[in-house]
């Protein structure tokens, strides 16, 4: 069979490229817009002051690591919705989504309590005092918006789980536009607003997340959705919350372990100095920008796997994963080419404002990190797709356990030993981070190949072979 014929067949078949793109494209754009939002936020902060930029990534990653424990739990409602939708049990979808909102409120209270210790924590880790003060303020302010961020993640599952991702894109575009405008106003004090610096960036994120939450509420509770999907049934269902926690909490712990590993990695890197921290910040900022389309592909993979397993069609679920992996690797090789050939061009957005005096000093360091990142991308692509595939079936416990073990023994402990104990420097730490993602990718790929996931479900149903 020729390559053209294979692509044409794979494009039109169930679980093929066309079906994947219909779900994935709005999610890819949506997640990419979110990455662009974060990129713009940090670029504005790099123009505002070197200290604000240096503080934004460690504090931002630390905040997201904390929130991700709950975010991963609540976002797993996508899989429940996908399997209910595949089973055509539509009236269970609305009530399921609302349970994630109630859990979001409880999680936000925990996050708010933790936020009061932010200043003490960041002042104790050895970063320059002026950076640590801004890290604490940024972290604490972001925590004030935890409920609307988490609640939006749960509500978005109503659309994501059914493959209706254009709505998510629409809401995402509005949210990002709000955030960028508010960033410009609140960081620099433009258009009559007070100049708030890094705290202004945090408030811009909180306000735009509130807009997102409000839009989801308005759309989900429409009369049509209420009639078909029972979206105005708001009664708490503690049995479902327990079930969501059973499958979703391992997913949340996985998110947390992954982000905590990166967060601790950046905190330790920060002890090397502002230049090492700033160059690592730039590399991770660019990584976030290029990796978010892959995250959209991962979400799509989980949705398609969940939907076809809900229909008792594991062979088509497997075909979906094959389509996803081929598309993702094609994208990854394009990104690798750009990172290797045009690294200096990727540094231009950071060359203005307060960061201009530093960028020339750290340019060689940042370029080297981007080339390490290029190798990282190919293995992270494998990690994202195959982890998403088995999570779409409900195999979240395996993903959680692997991430915890590998984060501790291949990121946190080695980074501390490399940087603090043996003084091996920045590059050694980054090369060990590369070994971590290779090990992670191998774990998830070989777990997927066992085919155990084909017999898993998160909803009550009889498991049958393909018809």
Backbone torsions as a table, in degrees:
resi	resn	phi	psi	omega
1	UNK	NA	132.3	179.5
2	UNK	-71.2	160.7	178.6
3	UNK	-60.7	-41.0	-179.7
4	UNK	-61.6	-45.4	-179.9
5	UNK	-65.0	-38.5	178.4
6	UNK	-63.4	-46.1	-179.7
7	UNK	-63.1	-41.1	-179.8
8	UNK	-63.9	-42.1	178.3
9	UNK	-66.9	-43.0	-178.7
10	UNK	-67.7	-25.8	-179.4
11	UNK	-69.2	-39.5	-170.1
12	UNK	-99.7	-14.1	-175.4
13	UNK	-73.4	162.1	173.8
14	UNK	-61.1	133.1	-176.4
15	UNK	76.8	13.0	-176.6
16	UNK	-91.8	-167.8	-174.3
17	UNK	-62.2	-42.6	-176.0
18	UNK	-61.8	-48.7	179.4
19	UNK	-62.4	-41.4	179.6
20	UNK	-61.1	-47.5	-176.7
21	UNK	-65.8	-34.6	179.5
22	UNK	-59.5	-38.4	178.2
23	UNK	-84.4	-41.1	-168.7
24	UNK	-76.6	-37.8	-172.2
25	UNK	-57.5	-50.6	176.2
26	UNK	-61.1	-36.6	178.4
27	UNK	-68.6	-39.9	178.1
28	UNK	-62.3	-46.1	179.0
29	UNK	-64.2	-42.3	-178.6
30	UNK	-62.7	-49.1	-179.9
31	UNK	-68.3	-33.4	177.6
32	UNK	-68.2	-37.9	176.8
33	UNK	-61.8	-41.1	176.6
34	UNK	-61.2	-39.3	177.6
35	UNK	-67.2	-39.6	177.1
36	UNK	-62.7	-40.1	177.0
37	UNK	-57.6	-49.0	-179.8
38	UNK	-64.7	-39.1	178.3
39	UNK	-61.4	-45.0	179.5
40	UNK	-65.1	-43.2	178.4
41	UNK	-54.0	-50.3	-175.5
42	UNK	-72.2	-31.4	176.0
43	UNK	-65.7	-44.2	175.5
44	UNK	-57.7	-42.6	-179.9
45	UNK	-67.7	-32.7	176.5
46	UNK	-67.1	-30.0	175.5
47	UNK	-75.8	-29.2	-176.1
48	UNK	-74.4	-52.3	176.7
49	UNK	-165.1	151.9	177.7
50	UNK	-62.4	-39.1	-178.0
51	UNK	-66.7	-40.7	179.5
52	UNK	-64.1	-42.2	179.0
53	UNK	-66.0	-44.1	179.7
54	UNK	-61.9	-34.4	-178.1
55	UNK	-79.1	-25.3	-168.8
56	UNK	-67.1	-38.3	-174.9
57	UNK	-77.1	-50.8	178.0
58	UNK	-59.0	-43.7	-179.6
59	UNK	-69.7	-39.3	179.3
60	UNK	-65.8	-43.3	177.9
61	UNK	-65.5	-41.1	179.5
62	UNK	-62.6	-41.9	178.0
63	UNK	-64.4	-44.7	-178.8
64	UNK	-68.7	-32.7	177.0
65	UNK	-61.2	-43.6	178.3
66	UNK	-64.5	-49.0	-178.4
67	UNK	-65.9	-32.8	-175.0
68	UNK	-64.6	-25.7	175.6
69	UNK	-57.2	-41.1	-179.7
70	UNK	-89.0	-33.4	-179.6
71	UNK	-61.8	-45.8	179.3
72	UNK	-63.8	-34.0	177.8
73	UNK	-66.4	-49.3	-174.9
74	UNK	-74.0	-36.0	-179.5
75	UNK	-66.8	-17.7	-179.3
76	UNK	-69.3	-8.6	174.0
77	UNK	-60.5	-22.1	174.3
78	UNK	-51.5	-44.9	-175.7
79	UNK	-69.3	-39.6	175.9
80	UNK	-60.7	-46.5	179.5
81	UNK	-61.8	-42.5	-179.4
82	UNK	-61.7	-42.7	-178.5
83	UNK	-74.3	-36.9	173.0
84	UNK	-61.7	-40.6	-178.6
85	UNK	-67.6	-42.2	177.1
86	UNK	-63.1	-34.8	179.5
87	UNK	-81.6	-8.2	-177.4
88	UNK	66.0	32.2	175.1
89	UNK	-97.7	67.8	-168.4
90	UNK	-67.0	-34.0	-174.9
91	UNK	-70.9	-10.4	177.9
92	UNK	-87.8	-11.0	-172.2
93	UNK	-71.3	-51.3	-178.0
94	UNK	-58.1	-53.4	178.8
95	UNK	-57.6	-36.5	179.3
96	UNK	-62.1	-42.6	-178.7
97	UNK	-63.8	-39.6	-178.6
98	UNK	-66.1	-29.9	178.9
99	UNK	-63.7	-32.7	178.3
100	UNK	-67.5	-31.5	178.5
101	UNK	-69.4	-40.6	178.1
102	UNK	-63.9	-40.3	176.6
103	UNK	-66.7	-31.8	177.8
104	UNK	-63.4	-38.6	179.4
105	UNK	-65.0	-44.6	178.6
106	UNK	-62.8	-40.9	179.7
107	UNK	-65.1	-38.0	-179.1
108	UNK	-63.7	-34.6	177.4
109	UNK	-64.9	-40.4	177.5
110	UNK	-63.7	-44.6	-179.3
111	UNK	-64.1	-41.0	179.0
112	UNK	-61.0	-41.8	178.4
113	UNK	-62.4	-44.7	-179.2
114	UNK	-63.7	-32.9	-175.6
115	UNK	-61.2	-26.1	-177.7
116	UNK	-68.3	-13.3	180.0
117	UNK	-101.9	8.5	-173.0
118	UNK	-62.6	-48.7	-176.7
119	UNK	-60.5	-43.3	179.5
120	UNK	-61.0	-42.4	-178.9
121	UNK	-63.2	-51.9	-174.7
122	UNK	-70.1	-27.4	177.0
123	UNK	-73.6	-14.1	-174.3
124	UNK	-98.2	-2.7	-169.8
125	UNK	-100.1	1.2	172.4
126	UNK	95.5	6.1	174.9
127	UNK	-76.6	157.4	174.6
128	UNK	-51.7	142.5	-171.8
129	UNK	-57.1	-43.3	-177.4
130	UNK	-64.7	-32.5	176.4
131	UNK	-73.6	-44.5	-178.2
132	UNK	-61.5	-38.4	178.8
133	UNK	-62.5	-42.4	179.9
134	UNK	-72.0	-33.5	175.4
135	UNK	-59.9	-46.5	-179.5
136	UNK	-63.0	-43.5	-179.1
137	UNK	-66.1	-41.6	-179.5
138	UNK	-65.2	-47.4	179.6
139	UNK	-58.6	-49.1	-175.6
140	UNK	-64.4	-42.2	-179.1
141	UNK	-65.9	-40.1	176.9
142	UNK	-60.5	-34.0	-179.5
143	UNK	-63.9	-25.8	179.2
144	UNK	-64.1	-23.7	180.0
145	UNK	-97.9	16.8	-174.0
146	UNK	-62.0	-42.0	-174.9
147	UNK	-63.4	-46.1	-177.1
148	UNK	-69.5	-32.5	177.0
149	UNK	-66.8	-47.3	-179.1
150	UNK	-69.5	-41.9	178.9
151	UNK	-61.2	-39.0	177.9
152	UNK	-64.7	-37.5	178.4
153	UNK	-62.1	-41.6	177.8
154	UNK	-67.5	-45.8	-178.1
155	UNK	-65.1	-33.6	179.9
156	UNK	-63.5	-23.1	177.9
157	UNK	-61.4	-25.6	177.5
158	UNK	-58.6	-39.3	180.0
159	UNK	-90.1	-43.3	-176.7
160	UNK	-61.8	-44.8	-177.1
161	UNK	-63.9	-25.2	178.2
162	UNK	-95.7	2.2	-179.6
163	UNK	77.6	11.3	-179.7
164	UNK	-91.2	69.4	-169.0
165	UNK	-87.3	-9.5	178.5
166	UNK	-64.2	-34.9	177.3
167	UNK	-63.1	-41.5	178.8
168	UNK	-61.3	-40.2	177.2
169	UNK	-63.1	-46.2	-179.9
170	UNK	-57.2	-49.0	-179.5
171	UNK	-66.9	-37.8	179.1
172	UNK	-62.3	-41.5	179.5
173	UNK	-62.2	-46.7	179.3
174	UNK	-60.4	-43.5	-178.6
175	UNK	-62.4	-44.3	-178.3
176	UNK	-66.9	-40.9	177.9
177	UNK	-60.3	-42.7	176.5
178	UNK	-59.9	-44.0	-176.2
179	UNK	-65.4	-44.5	-178.4
180	UNK	-64.9	-43.5	179.1
181	UNK	-63.1	-44.8	-179.8
182	UNK	-67.3	-35.6	174.6
183	UNK	-56.6	-49.2	-177.3
184	UNK	-61.5	-36.7	-179.3
185	UNK	-76.1	-46.7	-169.1
186	UNK	-86.6	-30.2	178.0
187	UNK	-71.0	-48.5	-172.9
188	UNK	-97.2	-11.1	-178.1
189	UNK	77.8	37.2	179.6
190	UNK	-86.0	161.0	176.6
191	UNK	55.3	37.5	174.3
192	UNK	84.7	-2.4	177.6
193	UNK	-80.1	155.7	176.6
194	UNK	-70.9	143.6	176.7
195	UNK	-76.6	115.5	-174.0
196	UNK	-116.5	-7.6	177.5
197	UNK	61.8	-134.8	-174.9
198	UNK	-64.7	-31.5	177.2
199	UNK	-67.7	-33.7	176.5
200	UNK	-63.1	-37.0	176.4
201	UNK	-62.4	-41.0	179.4
202	UNK	-65.5	-42.1	178.9
203	UNK	-67.3	-34.0	175.9
204	UNK	-61.0	-41.8	178.2
205	UNK	-65.3	-42.4	-178.9
206	UNK	-63.8	-44.8	-178.1
207	UNK	-66.1	-43.0	-179.7
208	UNK	-66.9	-33.2	176.0
209	UNK	-66.8	-33.5	176.8
210	UNK	-65.5	-39.7	175.7
211	UNK	-61.0	-44.2	178.9
212	UNK	-59.4	-48.4	-178.8
213	UNK	-58.6	-44.8	-178.9
214	UNK	-63.4	-41.2	179.6
215	UNK	-64.1	-42.0	177.7
216	UNK	-61.3	-43.9	-179.7
217	UNK	-59.5	-47.0	-177.6
218	UNK	-61.5	-45.9	-175.8
219	UNK	-73.4	-41.6	-175.5
220	UNK	-68.1	-33.9	-176.9
221	UNK	-90.3	16.4	177.1
222	UNK	-61.8	161.4	-176.7
223	UNK	-60.8	-40.8	-179.2
224	UNK	-64.1	-46.1	179.6
225	UNK	-65.4	-35.2	179.3
226	UNK	-65.0	-38.6	-178.4
227	UNK	-69.8	-40.9	-174.7
228	UNK	-87.3	-44.0	-169.6
229	UNK	-112.3	5.4	173.9
230	UNK	61.4	42.6	-173.0
231	UNK	-80.9	-5.3	176.1
232	UNK	-101.0	9.7	175.8
233	UNK	-89.0	102.2	-168.9
234	UNK	-103.0	4.9	-175.1
235	UNK	-65.3	131.4	176.3
236	UNK	-61.5	141.0	179.1
237	UNK	-127.2	95.3	-172.9
238	UNK	-68.8	-27.9	177.3
239	UNK	-65.6	-41.1	178.5
240	UNK	-70.2	-39.6	177.3
241	UNK	-57.3	-40.9	178.7
242	UNK	-63.6	-40.1	179.7
243	UNK	-67.7	-40.9	177.4
244	UNK	-62.7	-40.9	177.6
245	UNK	-65.7	-36.9	-178.6
246	UNK	-60.1	-45.4	-177.9
247	UNK	-93.0	-34.4	-175.1
248	UNK	-80.4	-33.5	-176.7
249	UNK	-62.3	-42.2	173.3
250	UNK	-58.2	-35.7	176.1
251	UNK	-64.8	-40.3	177.2
252	UNK	-65.4	-42.6	178.0
253	UNK	-62.3	-37.6	176.8
254	UNK	-60.9	-48.3	177.2
255	UNK	-56.9	-46.6	-177.0
256	UNK	-63.0	-46.7	-178.5
257	UNK	-61.8	-40.9	179.2
258	UNK	-63.6	-50.2	-178.3
259	UNK	-70.9	-37.3	178.2
260	UNK	-63.7	-39.5	176.6
261	UNK	-59.0	-46.1	177.1
262	UNK	-65.8	-40.4	-179.4
263	UNK	-60.9	-48.0	179.6
264	UNK	-66.6	-38.4	175.3
265	UNK	-54.4	-48.7	-178.0
266	UNK	-70.0	-35.2	178.0
267	UNK	-64.0	-40.4	178.9
268	UNK	-70.7	-41.2	176.4
269	UNK	-58.1	-35.8	-179.6
270	UNK	-61.4	-22.2	178.6
271	UNK	-73.4	-14.9	178.5
272	UNK	-74.9	-25.2	-179.1
273	UNK	138.4	168.1	-175.9
274	UNK	-67.4	-36.8	-178.7
275	UNK	-66.5	-43.7	177.8
276	UNK	-64.5	-40.0	178.5
277	UNK	-66.5	-42.9	-178.4
278	UNK	-65.2	-42.7	179.8
279	UNK	-66.0	-37.6	176.4
280	UNK	-67.8	-37.7	176.1
281	UNK	-59.2	-45.1	179.5
282	UNK	-61.5	-46.2	-179.4
283	UNK	-61.1	-44.3	180.0
284	UNK	-70.3	-32.4	177.2
285	UNK	-64.0	-44.3	177.0
286	UNK	-67.7	-39.4	176.5
287	UNK	-57.9	-44.1	179.8
288	UNK	-61.2	-38.6	-178.6
289	UNK	-65.4	-42.6	-175.6
290	UNK	-85.1	-20.9	-175.6
291	UNK	-85.7	-21.5	-174.3
292	UNK	-64.4	-34.7	171.8
293	UNK	-58.0	-35.1	177.5
294	UNK	-67.5	-34.6	176.5
295	UNK	-63.5	-42.6	175.7
296	UNK	-59.8	-38.7	176.6
297	UNK	-66.9	-36.7	177.7
298	UNK	-64.7	-43.5	177.7
299	UNK	-60.8	-43.4	178.5
300	UNK	-59.9	-42.4	179.5
301	UNK	-60.6	-45.2	178.1
302	UNK	-61.8	-40.8	-179.8
303	UNK	-63.8	-47.0	-178.5
304	UNK	-66.9	-42.1	176.8
305	UNK	-61.6	-46.5	179.5
306	UNK	-61.7	-41.1	-178.5
307	UNK	-65.4	-45.6	-178.0
308	UNK	-74.1	-30.3	173.3
309	UNK	-69.2	-33.9	174.6
310	UNK	-62.8	-24.7	176.8
311	UNK	-94.5	3.9	-174.8
312	UNK	59.4	46.9	179.4
313	UNK	-125.2	64.6	-176.8
314	UNK	-62.9	-29.3	-179.5
315	UNK	-67.7	-36.0	177.2
316	UNK	-73.9	-33.8	173.6
317	UNK	-58.5	-42.0	178.6
318	UNK	-65.9	-38.5	176.8
319	UNK	-63.3	-34.8	177.5
320	UNK	-62.5	-42.1	179.4
321	UNK	-65.2	-40.2	178.3
322	UNK	-61.7	-45.3	177.9
323	UNK	-60.6	-45.4	-178.4
324	UNK	-61.0	-45.1	-177.2
325	UNK	-64.9	-38.9	179.8
326	UNK	-65.8	-41.5	178.9
327	UNK	-66.0	-43.5	-177.4
328	UNK	-65.1	-41.2	179.4
329	UNK	-66.9	-35.8	176.6
330	UNK	-61.5	-44.6	177.3
331	UNK	-63.1	-44.1	-176.8
332	UNK	-60.1	-39.9	-178.9
333	UNK	-68.3	-32.1	174.7
334	UNK	-65.0	-45.1	179.6
335	UNK	-62.5	-43.3	179.3
336	UNK	-58.9	-43.7	178.6
337	UNK	-58.7	-45.7	-178.6
338	UNK	-65.0	-43.3	-178.1
339	UNK	-65.0	-36.1	180.0
340	UNK	-77.4	-38.9	-171.5
341	UNK	-90.9	-33.5	-174.1
342	UNK	-123.7	44.2	-177.7
343	UNK	-64.2	-37.5	-178.2
344	UNK	-65.1	-36.4	179.5
345	UNK	-64.9	-31.5	-179.9
346	UNK	-71.1	-15.6	-179.6
347	UNK	-88.5	-10.0	-175.3
348	UNK	-56.1	-42.8	-177.9
349	UNK	-59.6	-21.3	-177.5
350	UNK	-94.3	3.6	-171.8
351	UNK	-89.3	-1.0	-178.1
352	UNK	-101.0	171.6	172.4
353	UNK	62.2	-143.7	-174.1
354	UNK	-66.3	-21.0	-176.7
355	UNK	-83.4	-11.5	-172.7
356	UNK	-60.1	-39.2	-177.2
357	UNK	-68.2	-24.7	-178.5
358	UNK	-92.0	-29.0	-167.2
359	UNK	-61.8	-36.5	-179.5
360	UNK	-67.3	-34.2	179.0
361	UNK	-68.3	-36.1	-174.7
362	UNK	-98.8	-1.4	-175.8
363	UNK	-54.9	-50.3	179.9
364	UNK	-59.9	-38.8	179.3
365	UNK	-64.5	-45.6	-179.0
366	UNK	-64.8	-39.3	178.9
367	UNK	-62.8	-43.6	178.0
368	UNK	-61.2	-40.0	179.4
369	UNK	-67.1	-36.3	178.6
370	UNK	-65.4	-31.8	179.1
371	UNK	-75.6	-33.5	171.0
372	UNK	-64.3	-40.7	179.7
373	UNK	-60.8	-35.3	179.7
374	UNK	-59.8	-41.2	177.7
375	UNK	-69.5	-37.7	180.0
376	UNK	-58.1	-39.5	-172.9
377	UNK	-58.9	-41.9	-174.8
378	UNK	-64.9	-38.1	179.9
379	UNK	-78.5	-32.3	177.0
380	UNK	-68.0	-30.0	175.3
381	UNK	-61.6	-45.1	177.3
382	UNK	-61.8	-44.5	178.5
383	UNK	-55.6	-51.2	-174.9
384	UNK	-63.7	-47.6	-173.8
385	UNK	-68.4	-47.5	-174.3
386	UNK	-77.9	-28.7	170.7
387	UNK	-65.6	-42.5	178.9
388	UNK	-63.0	-37.9	-178.8
389	UNK	-62.5	-49.3	-177.1
390	UNK	-74.8	-27.4	175.8
391	UNK	-70.5	-31.1	177.9
392	UNK	-63.7	-20.4	176.3
393	UNK	-91.7	-23.5	-177.5
394	UNK	119.0	7.0	-176.9
395	UNK	-85.4	53.6	-175.0
396	UNK	-78.9	-28.1	-177.8
397	UNK	-63.4	-41.5	179.3
398	UNK	-61.4	-46.1	-179.0
399	UNK	-60.7	-43.2	179.8
400	UNK	-60.1	-50.0	-175.9
401	UNK	-62.7	-42.8	-179.7
402	UNK	-63.9	-41.9	-177.3
403	UNK	-67.2	-40.7	179.2
404	UNK	-61.8	-50.3	-177.1
405	UNK	-61.6	-48.1	-176.3
406	UNK	-71.4	-33.7	177.8
407	UNK	-63.8	-41.1	-178.6
408	UNK	-71.4	-48.9	-170.1
409	UNK	-92.1	-10.6	179.1
410	UNK	-123.3	-2.9	175.7
411	UNK	-124.8	-64.3	-169.4
412	UNK	-65.6	-56.6	-178.0
413	UNK	-65.0	-48.8	179.5
414	UNK	-61.0	-39.9	179.9
415	UNK	-62.1	-42.3	177.5
416	UNK	-61.6	-45.3	-179.0
417	UNK	-66.2	-42.9	-177.3
418	UNK	-65.6	-45.7	-173.1
419	UNK	-86.5	-47.7	-171.1
420	UNK	-89.0	-44.8	-173.3
421	UNK	-84.4	-54.8	-173.8
422	UNK	-94.8	-7.1	175.0
423	UNK	55.6	43.2	-177.2
424	UNK	-84.6	-10.5	171.5
425	UNK	92.2	-175.3	-170.3
426	UNK	-65.7	-48.7	-172.4
427	UNK	-66.4	-37.5	178.9
428	UNK	-61.4	-39.9	178.6
429	UNK	-64.0	-42.1	-179.1
430	UNK	-69.3	-36.9	178.1
431	UNK	-66.2	-33.2	177.2
432	UNK	-71.6	-32.5	173.9
433	UNK	-61.1	-35.3	176.8
434	UNK	-64.5	-42.0	177.3
435	UNK	-61.4	-34.9	178.6
436	UNK	-61.2	-47.6	-176.5
437	UNK	-71.2	-28.8	174.9
438	UNK	-64.3	-45.3	179.1
439	UNK	-63.7	-38.9	-179.8
440	UNK	-64.8	-46.1	-179.7
441	UNK	-61.3	-42.7	178.8
442	UNK	-62.7	-40.9	179.9
443	UNK	-60.3	-47.7	-176.2
444	UNK	-72.6	-35.6	178.9
445	UNK	-64.6	-46.2	-177.4
446	UNK	-71.4	-29.9	174.1
447	UNK	-65.8	-42.4	177.5
448	UNK	-60.5	-40.2	-176.5
449	UNK	-69.5	-14.3	176.2
450	UNK	-71.1	-20.3	-178.8
451	UNK	68.2	11.5	176.8
452	UNK	-61.6	-31.8	-177.0
453	UNK	-62.6	-23.4	-177.6
454	UNK	-65.6	-20.5	-178.7
455	UNK	-100.2	8.5	-176.2
456	UNK	-102.4	147.1	173.3
457	UNK	-146.1	153.5	175.9
458	UNK	-102.6	-9.9	177.3
459	UNK	-112.4	163.5	179.6
460	UNK	-77.2	118.7	177.6
461	UNK	-168.7	157.3	174.3
462	UNK	-77.8	136.2	-179.9
463	UNK	-95.9	119.2	-177.9
464	UNK	-119.8	163.8	174.5
465	UNK	-75.2	166.3	176.3
466	UNK	-56.9	141.2	174.8
467	UNK	-74.9	NA	NA
